[in-house]
Amino acid sequence: MVGDWALELATAAADEILPRLSAVVRDEIPHRWAAVLVAGRISVTPHDGDHQPSTAELAALEAAAVPGQPWHRPVTLGGTTRPALVAATAGPRAPGSLLVLADAAEAQHAYPVVQRRWEVAAALLSRFESLPTSAAERFFAGEHAKQLLLARDTHAATLRALLAALRSRELDDSRARQAATDMASTALTALQAASSAQECTVQRAFSLLTEQLRPLVLHTEVELETVPPATADRLLPAPVGQAATAVARGCVLVMLEHTHPRRIRVAWQVNDGQLSVDVRDDGDCSQFPLNQAEYRLRERLTPLGGDYSVETVPGWGTTITARFPLALPPSTDVELLRELSPRELTVMAELVRGLTNHQIAERLHVTEHTVKFHVRQILSKLGVRTRGEAAALGRAARL
């Protein structure tokens, strides 16, 4: 049934679409393996004994293909001449996409069926091309999302402080304008310094947090109490300091927005090898967005090996306690990838597949010398000596 094959393709993950397409057209046109070229990237179904078709070989077939009109003849794939069916997309959804069925039988009556199913598969594949599919891509997509979240909180804090100054009944127009200008200047300075953040003492991190929190309540009726840590000279790793600051500031923002407190207390304490961040208010705890807050806390604490607790007591408000270990957990296999650039990650993914420098150069459209340079950088950053060791790390990280 038409619905059966369409459902097979539509419910497939990105790396399953080509194998499923090969399976659903094999009855009409028997073949040994299949390859596609979509948005300049090659995918091939598993096969034994044959070499990987090169980008140049598929590009030549793409130039000779006629959109919407499959043809069958001997072609060169992986350096070997073999009979193949070649089909190019004709629709606007995946222009220039190419399907090759290697060692395919000649069955012209089945060409329309293969073309129709290929058009559907190509549209799905082209859509997946814009999404992160590898473990490394998902990792960096997650890191990017976290940075966006941090930027959103930072801008939310700045805007809230500006609005408080501009709406204040205690300030005339001139003083309100001056206060807003000072806050904007401080925010820009903090933004410029953020990229160069390094480890600092607990006291310094808490002082920076206090500077960020004060403007939020400066021209409101909310009283902010900050209790600095007794252990002031303990060094904080940069990720811990940034995460603790973000958690405290985020909790204060949520409380100001939802529970409408009269008083907020923020305290840091260092003991037993951990930093404890305590934020409490006296607002309406029934309005506190617990699910949202817990999700954000997990996002910040889990990668660092920390934990948290949330307590809501009617008539007393909300108390959030986040605990950060001062010693960062050992790097996981995926964390090791943080040191690699996006291009190095791409090369490492090819190492995992067991490709040679020459094959990688062909796939990435670069020189072999460039590949060798990237491989040396990968080995150095991962602290390994051989390509095999690097590939093992990549496989452990599911790259």
C-alpha positions in Angstrom: 0.0 0.0 0.0 1.1 3.6 -0.7 0.5 4.5 2.9 2.8 1.8 4.1 6.0 2.9 2.4 5.2 6.6 3.1 4.8 5.9 6.8 8.1 3.9 6.7 9.9 7.0 5.5 8.1 9.6 7.4 8.7 8.0 10.8 12.4 7.3 10.2 15.2 9.1 11.9 17.7 11.0 9.7 20.1 8.1 9.4 17.4 5.6 8.8 15.7 7.2 5.8 18.1 5.9 3.1 18.1 2.3 4.4 14.3 2.4 4.5 14.1 3.8 1.0 16.4 1.1 -0.2 14.2 -1.5 1.4 10.9 -0.1 0.0 12.2 0.0 -3.6 14.2 -3.3 -3.6 11.2 -5.3 -4.7 10.7 -3.1 -7.8 14.4 -2.8 -8.6 16.8 -5.2 -6.9 20.1 -3.6 -6.1 23.2 -4.2 -3.9 23.4 -0.8 -2.1 22.2 2.7 -2.4 23.8 6.2 -2.2 22.4 9.7 -2.1 23.7 13.2 -2.6 21.6 15.8 -0.8 22.8 19.4 -0.2 26.3 18.4 -1.1 26.5 15.6 1.5 26.8 11.9 0.7 25.0 9.0 2.5 25.5 5.4 1.7 23.7 2.2 2.9 26.0 -0.4 4.6 27.8 -2.6 2.1 30.7 -5.1 2.1 33.8 -5.1 -0.1 33.0 -2.0 -2.1 34.7 1.3 -1.9 32.8 4.4 -0.8 31.6 6.4 -3.9 33.4 9.8 -4.0 31.9 13.2 -4.1 33.4 13.7 -7.6 31.7 10.5 -8.9 28.3 11.5 -7.6 28.7 15.1 -8.8 29.4 13.8 -12.3 26.3 11.6 -12.1 24.3 14.6 -10.8 25.5 16.7 -13.8 24.3 13.9 -16.2 21.0 13.2 -14.5 17.7 14.5 -15.8 15.3 15.6 -13.0 12.3 13.3 -12.9 13.6 10.9 -15.5 15.6 8.0 -14.0 18.0 6.1 -16.2 20.1 2.9 -16.0 23.6 2.3 -17.3 27.1 1.3 -16.2 28.7 4.1 -14.1 31.8 4.5 -11.9 31.2 4.2 -8.2 34.0 3.7 -5.7 36.5 3.4 -8.6 34.6 0.4 -10.1 32.3 0.3 -13.1 28.9 -1.2 -12.3 25.3 -1.0 -13.5 23.3 1.5 -11.6 20.0 3.3 -11.6 20.3 7.1 -11.3 17.4 9.3 -10.3 17.3 13.1 -9.6 14.6 15.0 -7.9 12.3 17.1 -10.1 10.3 19.0 -7.4 11.2 22.2 -5.6 11.5 20.7 -2.1 14.9 19.1 -2.6 16.4 20.4 -5.8 19.6 18.7 -7.1 19.2 15.7 -4.8 20.5 12.4 -6.4 19.7 8.8 -5.8 22.0 6.0 -7.0 21.1 2.2 -6.8 24.3 0.2 -7.3 24.3 -3.1 -9.1 20.7 -2.5 -9.9 18.5 -4.5 -12.2 17.0 -2.8 -15.3 13.3 -2.5 -14.9 11.9 0.5 -16.7 8.3 -0.2 -15.6 9.3 0.5 -12.0 11.0 3.9 -12.7 7.9 6.0 -11.8 7.5 4.1 -8.5 11.2 4.7 -7.6 11.0 8.3 -8.6 7.9 9.0 -6.5 9.4 7.4 -3.4 12.7 9.1 -3.9 11.0 12.5 -4.1 9.5 11.9 -0.7 12.7 10.6 0.8 14.7 13.5 -0.6 12.3 16.1 0.9 12.7 14.4 4.3 16.5 14.2 4.0 16.8 17.9 3.0 14.8 18.9 6.0 17.0 16.9 8.3 20.1 18.5 6.8 19.3 21.7 8.7 19.1 19.9 12.1 21.9 18.6 14.3 22.1 14.8 13.9 25.4 13.7 15.5 26.2 13.6 19.2 28.7 16.4 18.7 26.2 18.6 16.9 23.6 18.0 19.5 26.1 18.7 22.2 27.0 22.1 20.7 23.4 22.8 20.0 22.7 22.3 23.7 25.6 24.5 24.7 24.3 27.2 22.3 20.9 26.9 23.8 22.4 27.4 27.3 24.2 30.5 26.2 21.0 31.9 24.7 19.3 31.2 28.0 22.0 33.0 29.9 21.8 36.0 27.6 18.0 36.1 28.0 18.3 36.2 31.8 21.0 38.9 31.6 18.9 41.1 29.3 15.8 40.4 31.4 17.6 41.7 34.4 18.9 44.8 32.6 15.4 45.6 31.2 13.7 45.1 34.6 16.2 47.5 36.2 15.7 50.1 33.5 11.9 49.9 33.8 12.1 50.2 37.6 14.2 53.4 37.2 12.0 54.9 34.5 8.7 54.1 36.4 9.9 55.3 39.7 7.9 58.0 41.4 10.9 59.1 43.4 12.9 60.2 40.3 12.2 63.1 38.0 12.8 62.8 34.3 16.4 63.9 34.4 17.4 61.6 37.3 15.5 58.7 35.8 17.3 59.2 32.5 20.7 59.3 34.3 19.9 56.2 36.2 18.9 54.3 33.0 22.1 55.5 31.3 24.2 54.3 34.2 22.5 50.9 34.2 22.9 50.5 30.4 26.6 51.4 30.7 27.1 48.8 33.4 25.3 46.2 31.4 27.5 46.8 28.4 30.6 46.6 30.5 29.5 43.3 32.0 28.7 42.0 28.5 32.1 42.8 27.2 33.8 41.2 30.2 31.7 38.0 30.0 33.7 36.4 27.3 36.9 36.6 29.3 35.5 35.3 32.5 38.0 33.2 34.4 38.1 31.5 37.8 37.8 33.9 40.8 37.3 33.8 44.5 33.9 33.2 46.1 33.9 36.7 47.5 34.6 38.2 44.1 31.8 36.2 42.4 29.3 37.1 45.1 30.2 40.8 44.8 29.6 40.7 41.1 26.3 39.0 41.7 25.3 41.7 44.2 26.2 44.4 41.6 23.8 42.6 39.2 21.0 42.2 41.7 20.9 45.7 43.3 19.5 47.5 40.2 16.6 45.0 40.0 15.1 46.4 43.2 16.7 49.8 43.4 13.6 51.8 42.6 11.0 49.3 43.9 9.5 48.6 47.3 11.2 45.2 47.5 14.0 44.9 50.1 17.0 42.8 48.9 19.3 41.3 51.6 22.6 39.7 50.5 24.6 37.6 52.8 28.2 37.0 51.6 30.0 33.7 52.3 32.2 33.5 55.4 34.9 31.7 53.3 35.9 34.5 51.0 39.2 33.5 49.5 38.2 30.1 48.1 38.7 29.9 44.4 35.7 29.0 42.2 36.1 27.3 38.9 34.7 29.5 36.1 31.8 27.2 35.2 30.8 27.0 38.9 30.9 30.7 39.4 29.0 31.4 36.2 26.3 28.8 37.0 25.9 29.9 40.7 25.5 33.5 39.6 23.0 32.6 36.9 20.9 30.4 39.3 20.8 33.1 42.0 19.9 35.9 39.5 17.3 33.7 37.7 15.6 32.8 41.0 15.4 36.5 42.0 13.9 37.4 38.6 11.3 34.6 38.8 10.3 35.8 42.3 10.0 39.4 41.3 7.9 38.5 38.3 5.6 35.9 39.9 5.4 36.0 43.7 5.5 39.8 44.2 7.5 39.7 47.4 8.3 42.4 49.9 11.7 40.9 50.8 14.2 38.6 49.1 17.3 37.2 50.7 20.3 35.8 48.8 23.0 33.9 50.7 26.1 32.0 49.7 27.9 29.6 52.0 31.0 27.4 51.4 31.4 24.1 53.4 32.3 20.5 52.9 33.7 21.2 49.5 30.6 22.7 48.0 29.0 26.1 47.4 25.5 26.5 48.7 23.3 29.2 47.1 20.2 30.0 49.1 17.4 32.3 47.7 14.2 32.9 49.6 11.3 35.4 49.5 8.2 36.2 51.5 5.9 36.3 48.4 2.9 34.3 47.3 4.4 30.8 46.8 1.2 29.6 45.1 2.2 31.7 42.1 5.8 30.3 42.0 6.3 28.5 38.6 7.8 25.3 40.2 8.1 23.2 37.0 9.9 25.9 35.1 12.2 26.7 38.0 13.1 23.0 38.5 13.9 22.5 34.8 16.2 25.5 34.8 17.9 24.3 38.0 18.5 20.9 36.5 20.0 22.4 33.3 22.5 24.4 35.4 23.3 21.8 38.1 23.4 18.4 36.5 26.4 19.0 34.2 28.4 20.1 37.3 27.3 17.3 39.6 25.2 19.5 41.8 21.7 19.2 43.2 18.9 21.5 44.6 15.8 21.7 46.7 12.7 23.8 46.6 10.5 24.5 49.6 7.2 26.4 49.4 5.4 27.3 52.7 2.1 29.1 52.4 2.4 32.4 54.4 6.2 32.2 54.4 7.2 32.2 50.8 9.6 30.1 48.6 13.1 28.9 49.5 15.5 27.6 46.8 18.8 26.0 47.7 21.3 25.0 45.0 24.5 23.1 45.8 27.5 23.2 43.6 30.6 21.0 44.1 33.8 23.1 44.1 35.7 20.4 42.3 34.4 19.9 38.8 33.4 16.3 37.9 35.8 14.3 35.6 35.3 15.1 31.9 33.0 12.7 30.1 33.7 11.6 26.6 31.3 14.2 25.2 32.8 16.9 27.4 36.2 16.2 25.8 34.6 17.3 22.5 34.2 20.8 23.9 37.8 21.5 23.1 37.3 20.8 19.4 36.3 23.4 16.8 33.2 22.6 14.6 35.6 21.7 11.7 37.7 19.4 13.9 34.5 17.7 15.0 33.6 17.0 11.4 37.0 15.5 10.7 36.9 13.5 13.9 33.5 12.0 12.8 35.2 10.8 9.6 38.0 9.3 11.7 35.4 7.3 13.6 34.2 5.9 10.3 37.7 4.7 9.6 38.4 6.9 6.6 41.9 7.8 5.4 43.1 11.4 5.1 42.7 11.2 1.4 39.1 10.0 1.7 38.3 12.7 4.3 39.8 15.4 2.0 37.5 14.2 -0.8 34.4 14.2 1.4 35.0 17.7 2.8 36.3 19.3 -0.4 39.6 20.3 1.2 43.3 19.4 0.6 44.9 16.4 2.3 47.4 18.8 3.9 44.4 20.5 5.6 43.1 17.2 6.9 46.5 16.3 8.3 46.6 19.6 10.2 43.1 19.1 11.7 44.1 15.5 12.7 47.2 16.8 14.5 45.0 19.4 16.3 42.5 16.7 17.3 45.2 14.4 18.8 46.8 17.3 20.7 43.5 18.6 22.2 42.2 15.1 23.2 45.6 14.1 24.7 45.9 11.0 22.6 48.7 9.7 20.3 47.0 7.8 17.5 44.0 8.1 15.2 42.6 4.9 16.6 42.6 6.4 20.2 40.8 9.5 18.9 38.3 7.3 17.0 37.7 5.3 20.2 36.8 8.5 22.1 34.5 9.6 19.3 32.7 6.2 19.3 32.4 6.4 23.1 30.8 9.8 22.7 28.5 8.4 19.9 29.9 10.8 17.4 
